[in-house]
Each structure stands twice: as structure tokens, then as C-alpha cells.
């Protein structure tokens, strides 16, 4: 009998993480919280060596007795130069990833001396569902984005038929409940395109067909947001559980550092006066857009805090770096920054974590999306929830940024945005409290796994 087919036990869970973006760290946070609730359970955490080293280091320790790191191959050919485009490395990683994870699960069972009782993975690892069926164990899938992108992936075939018949990407998706304010063009490209030539679109497409077979589907969200879409997903997915915002429920257990003095700097500014700028941990806008944004900030004179990933001296004009009205740092404690009373607007790429953290801080957004679910997130914030605005023309220009800043910080429309996000803010915090809905759902998740 192979190692992964030893008699199943709920005392050993294998966790299969995606090593790119902000996927592995929240998953480890979930594992740690699970471990606190069920101390008898042991975990094997599977990802690439590079990702595991970074993820465990970010938690302040390399390992504990109940969580064991298992490194799997990254799929990169021999001699591959690291530092290339992340998209290329993702594609190479996904080629043959199912076999590498299967071998990793076998190794985990051998090293722990105990068979696997459950598989937990990123939701788009559709092949984990097949592994779980073969092993006769539960599969729990975590969707790290929001409910709307998830519904779009589940309904990809329906959407593509609609595109084929209508022939337009500008028409609203009024055939989907709650999507009448969303256009086809606002959807993730992987939903719109019919091509499955590269691994990532193929994975997301197959996820839409496999996810209803999971034992449970977890989502980084809270129940009160997007109620119609949430209700629809609840009716279509088994044990669909909102366990977010994870930044409050899980990650805030680790107090962040503020090595660059962001919070004391914000203390010196009046309420709703500062623009916070961040495009996530792995994205840097193109040089011409950075220049346009810099020109807009200089002309406006609005105080800004910019969490800039990259070389600021090479990428940003000297005048902006030396202005006394702004502060540029390589990293900022974003959750705490957005909760600071002085922050009045958030210029963002529209990644789901950033959207939730903006809601948690009660700060309206100015969105410049680039890929994936970002367009849909920004359009939802603008057209459905009324808590943000997209940039004119979809790119950063000096005039467009100035217009957006004026809308959010200096108009009645911006005041209304703050009121609307102020309604969602306490709902997000309440969900993550010890007696809140997301905390109860987390307990339900632990119960499903340990009693399966």
C-alpha cells in the first residue's frame, strides 16, 4: 500500500499551497489557527522551497511541532535564471504540478509515519479533488479572491456562450444575478478567453467544473458583502464558508513591524487628508504611468504615503522623492495604515486583499487594475458598492489621477463613498470577532475536517 493510501486519519492533513502572490501566507495562517483549535492534528505544508522559506519566515519561526514543511519542485528547468517574469515562473510551475504534489503527499505520509486524512488546497488546484477522491479523503478548497470572480469562473461556459451570441464585450452581464452593473470587459481575461493553451486559464476553467465536488469551499470574505452573489454561491457549493477578512481573522495575530515609521508620520496629519498608494507586493506600474502619478501628486500637493516595491531612486522623479508632502517607503503595515484616521483615499491595483483591507479601514478606493480579478473588483467597488472610483480611461494619467483625487477627497460624491464604506467597515470587523459569523464558520470548517 502506498504512503498516501494508508488508512486515512483526521490527525494528519496535507496542505497544498500556491507559491506565488499572496496565497501561501494566508493558508499558513489558516493552518496555525486550525492547529490552535485542534492541537491533536498535524499538518504537512507543501510548497516550493523558496516559498516555504519566505512564508514560514514571515511568521517569525521556521516550524513548530505540529506543522511540517514539505518542499516540492518548482518546475524550473536546470539553469533557469531566477528573477525572470513571475508569470513565466508560474506557467513553468503549473506544468506537471499535479505529479509533483502527489509525490510530495507521498513523502509527507512517509515522513510523518501517518496517512493523510484530508487535503486542503488553493481552490484552482482542481487536480487535488481527483487526488482526494482516489485517496477517499475530504478536499477543502480555499478561494482567496472575492465572491464575484468565483461565480464568474463557475459560470464561464454560460458567459462564453453569451459573448458568442452578443458579439460585444461592452454589454452588461444582466443575465447573471447581481451583475447588471458589470460589463463582459470587466471580467477576468481567463473567463472571457476561450483559449486554454496556457496552464493558468486551463486551471481556472477546470476549477469551475471540479469545485462543486469539494467537501467544503472556503472564501476570504464576510457574509454581509454582496449578499445576492453570496446566496447564489451558497446554493451551488458544498459547505460554502466565509472565513474572512483573513487579514483580521488570522493574519492580525502577528503584529506587523513599522520599521519605516509610517504610523507616526500619519499621526501628524488631520483626518482624511492623506492618500495611501500601494499596488501590491508584486506589481509595479509601467514607467510612463508612474511619471503621470508623480506629476499629479506634485501638482495636487496632497500628502501621500507610498508603499513602493522596487527601486524608488531609479523609478520615481527626484522632485517627488524630495517633496516634504510625501513619504515613500519600501513596505508599510497596510492594514494598520488603512485603519489610520488620517488616510482618506487608497490608490490601489484592486487586488482582493487590498479591497478587503480598504473596507476594513473605511477608506474609499481609486482603482487602477492590471490583470486577473482586479478589473472586476474595482468595477464592483465603483458601480455596485459605491465605495471607490476607477481611473478615467483605465490607466494613470495626470489629469485622470487629479480628477479621481478630487472626487474622493473633495466632493459630495467622495463623502458618500466614505459613508458607504463606513457601513461595510463594522460588518467586516464584526464578522472576524470571536463570536462573529466568520469565526463561527471557521469553527464549522474545523468540525467538518476533524469529523469527516
N, C-alpha and C positions, 0 to 999 in steps of 0.2 A: 504493500500500500504506500503511495507517495506521501510525502510530508504534508501536503495541503489536503490530503484525503484521510488523514487520521480522524478518529471520531471527533465530531465538532464539539467545542465547548465555548460557552459565552465568556470564559475567563481570558481569552486571547483574541484581540481584534487587530486586523491589519488595516492600516490607513494609507491610501494611495493618493499622494499629493501631486499637483501640477507645479513644477519648479519655477514657473515664470510669473511675473507681475506680483500682485498681492493676493496670491492664492494659498501658499503653504503656511504662512504665519497665522491667519485666522483658523486654519484647520488644526494647527498645533494648539492654538488657544482653546478650541473646542475639546480636543483630546485632554488637555490639562484640566478643564472644568469637569469633564466626564469622569476623569480619574479621581477628582476630589469627591464626587458624588458616589462613585463605586470603587472604593480602594482595592477591592479584590481583583479588579480587571487589569490585565496587562495589555500593552499596545506595542505593535511594531509599526513604526512610522517610515514609510517608503518614499524616497525621492532621490534626486541625484546628489552626489557627494557635495557639490558646490552649494546647492540649495539647502541641504540639511545643515551644513556648517553655518551658513548665514542665518537660517531660521532658528536653530537652537541657540546660537549666539545672541540673537536679538532678545531671547527670553532670559538672558543672564546666566544660563547654565547650559552645559552641553548635553546633559542627560539626567534622568533620575531612574530610580529602580523599576518603575512601572512603565516607562516609555523608552523603547529601544530604537535607536536609529538604524535603518537598513538602507544602505546606498545601492542604487541601481545605476546602470549605464546611462549616459546622456545621449547616446546615438550619434555623437560627433565622430566623423572619420578621423583616422590617425593623422596627426599633423595639422588638424584644423586650428586656425588662429583664433583664440578667444578674443572677444571684443568686437566681433563682427555684428551685423544686424541681428537684433533679438528675434525678429520674425523668421530669419533663416535658421537660427538655432532651434526655434520652436518646431519648425517643419521637420528638421532632422530628428529631433527628439521624438516626435509623434510617429515617425516611420518605425515600425517594429516595436512600439512601446508596449503593446499587449503581451508580447512574449517576454520582454524584459521584466515587466511587473509580475507575470506568472512565475518566472524564475525567482524573483525577489520574495514572493509569498512562500514559495517552497523553502527558500533559505531561512525566512523568518520562523517558519514552523520548526525547522531543524534546530536553529539556534536557541529558540525558547523551549524546545522539547515539548511542545504542546500544539495541537492542531488549531486551525483558525476557526473561530465561531461566528465571525461577522466581517464583512468588508465595508469600509467607509471610504468614499472617494469623491473627487470633484465630479459634478453631475455629467459633464460631457465625456467622461471616460465610460462610454456606453458598453465597452467590452467587459467592464467589471460586472455588469449584470449577468453576462453569459458565464463568467468565472464563478459567480455566486450560485447560479443555477446548477452548474456542474458539481460544485462543492456541497450543494444543498445547505447553504447558509444565507442569512439575510444580506441584502445590499442596501445601504443607506447612502443616498446621493446628496451632496451639498451644492446648491446653486448660489454662487457668490454675488450674482447681479440681482436686478430687481424683477418684480413680477411681470412687467410688460414684455421685456425681452424674452423671458421664459415662455410666455404664451405665444409670442411670435414664432419661436423655434418649434413649439408643439404644433403650430398651425402652418408650418412652412409650405406644405403641399397645397393647402387651400389658398394661401396668399399668392403662390406662384401661378395658380390657375386664374386667379383674379387679374394678375398682371398680364397674363397671356390674352385674356379676353378684353381687358380695357385698353391695353397698349400704352398706358401712361403711368409714370411714377409720381405724378403730381396730384392724383386723385386721393381723396380721403379714404381711410380704411373703415368706412361706416358699416361694413358687413361684420366687423369684429366688435363685440360689446365693449363700450368704453373707449373706442379708438376713432371716433368720428372727428376728433381734432388732430389726428395724426395722418400724415401722408405716407404713401409707399416709400418715398425717398428718405423718410426719417428712420426707416428700419435698418437693422444691421445688414451690411452687404452680404453676409453669409446666408441670410434669409432670402434676399432678393435674387441673387445669382443662382442660376441653375447648374453651374459648373461645380463638379465635385472632384476636380483634378488634384487639388492640393489637400493635405490631411486635415487642416483645421475646419474648413467648411464641411468636409465629409463627417468629421466627428460630431459637429453640432447638428447636422442633419440626422445622423443615426441616433443621437441622443433623443431627439423628438419622438422617435419610434420606440426606444427602449425604456425611457424614463417611467412610463406608466406601469412597468413591470417591477419597479423598485419596491422594497419593503416600506421605505419611507423617503420622502423628499424634504430636505431642509432648505430654507431660504434665508438669506441675510436681509431680513426685512421685519416690519412690525405690522400687525393685522389691520390697524386703522387706516393705513395709507392705501389708496387705490382699491377701495372695498369691492367694487364690481369685478375687477380683474382677479382679486384675491379669492372671491367667492367662486369664480369660474375655475380657477386652478384647484381649489379645494375639492370641487366636484369631479375633477379629472385625474388627480394624482393621489396615490395612496398615502395616508398619514402625512399629508402636506402640513408642515410645521414652520411657522415664522419663528425664528430664534434670533432676531436682530433688534436694533442695530448691534452687530458684533463688536463694534468699537466701544460700546457701553457695556454689553453683557459679558464680554470676555476680555478684550484687549486692555481695557482701562484698569484691569487688575495689576498691570505692570505700569508703574508710574513712569511717564516719559521724561527724558532729560531735556533741559533747555540750555544747552551749552552756549548758545549764541545770544542769550538774553532777550528773546523775543517778548516774553510776557512783561518784564519790567519796562521795556520800550513801549509796549502798548499801554501800560499804566499811565503814561504821560500824555495820553490823548483823550479827548472827550468822546462820549458815546456816539456810535455810528459814524465815525469820521474817517476811519482807516479802510483802505482797500487791501485785502489779503489776496495774494496771487500764488497759485500753485497749479502746475499741470501734471501732477502725479510724480511718482518715483522713477518713471522710465521714459518719459516723453519730454522732448524739448522742441518747441515750435521752430519752424524754419527761420533763418536769419532775417529775411525781409519782414516777417510778422513781428519778430522781437523788436526790430527797429521802430515799427509803427506803434507798438505798445509803449515803448520807451518814450517816443515823441509825445504821445497822448498824456502819459504820466507827468512829463516835464511841463507841458503846457497847462495842464489842469492844476498843478500844484497840490493835488490831493495827497495826503500822507499815505504811504504804501509800505507793506511788508511783503517781500517776495521770497518765497522758498524756491531757490533756483538750482536745479540739477544741471551741472555742467560747469564749464569754466566761465565765470561771470566776466573776468577781465578780458577774455577774448571775444565773448559773445554780446556783451552789453556796452553801449556807449559810455565814455568816460563821464560825461555830464550827468548821466543817470546814477552812476556808481558813486559820484561825489556829492549828489544833492543832499541837503540836510533834511529834506522832507520824507526821505525813504530809508528803508533798511533792507539790504539784500543778504540772505543767509543761505548756506548750502542745505540746511534742514531746519524744519520748525515743528514743534509739537502741535500738529494741525488740529486735533480735537480740542485742545485747550485754547488755541488761538481763536478758533471759530466760536468758542463759548465766551470770549472776552467781550465786554460791553463796548469797547471802542471800535470793533470791527463792524463795518456797515455794508460791505459788499465782498463777494468772493468771485474772483476771476478764475475759472476752472475749465478743465477739459471735459468735465461731465462724467467721470468715472463713478460707478455706483457708490463706492466707499465715500468719495468726496461729496456726493449728493446727500447721503445719509448724515454725514458729519456736518454739512451745512444746515440741514434740517435740525439736527441736534443742537446747533449753536444759535438757531433762529436767524440765520443770515441769508438774504437773497443772493442769487447767483447770476453771474454773467458768463454764459457758456460759449466756449469755442471747442466743439467736439472734433475728433480726428478719425476714430475708427470704432469698430465693434458696436457695443451698446450705447456709446456716448451720444450719438445723434438723437436716439430715441429718449435717452434720459433727459437731455437738455430740452427737447421739444415737449416732453411731458411736464417738466418743471415750468415751462413757459405757458403752454396752451391749456394744460389740464389743471394743474395745481395753482398756477398764477404766482409762483414764488421765485421767478427768475426771468431772464431775457436772453435770447440768442443774439449774436452779433450780426449786424447788417451784412448780407452777402455771404455769411458763414465763415468769414476769415477776419483776422485782425487788421484793421486799417486805423489810422489816426482818428479820422472822423467818426468811424464806427464805434471805437472804444470810447471816445469823448461823449458820444450820444448815449451809449449804454450807461456810462458812469452818471451822466446827468439824470437819466431815467431812474436809476436805482437810488441814488443818493440825494437827488434834489427835486423830486417831483411828487405829485399826489399818487401817481402810479407806483412809485417806489415805496411810498408809505403804505399803500395797500398790499404790496408784496410782503413787507415786513409784518403786517397784520396777519396775513395768511400763513406765512411760515411760522409765526408766533403761535398759531393754533395747533400746527403739527408738532411743534417742538416739545411741549409737555407730554404729548401722546407717545412720542418716541422714548422719552425718559421713563415714563410710567411703565411701558412695556418691559423695559430692562430691569426694573426694580425686582427685588427678591420675590414679591408676590404678583408681579406683572405677568401679562399674557405670554411674553417671550420666555420668561423664566419658567413658567408652568409648562410651556411647550418643550423646553429643554429637558425638564424632568420626565416628560412623556417620552421623549426620544431615548433617554437612558433606560426607561422602563421597557420600551419596545425591544431594545437591543439585548438587555440582560435577561429578559424573559422569553425571547424567541426560541 
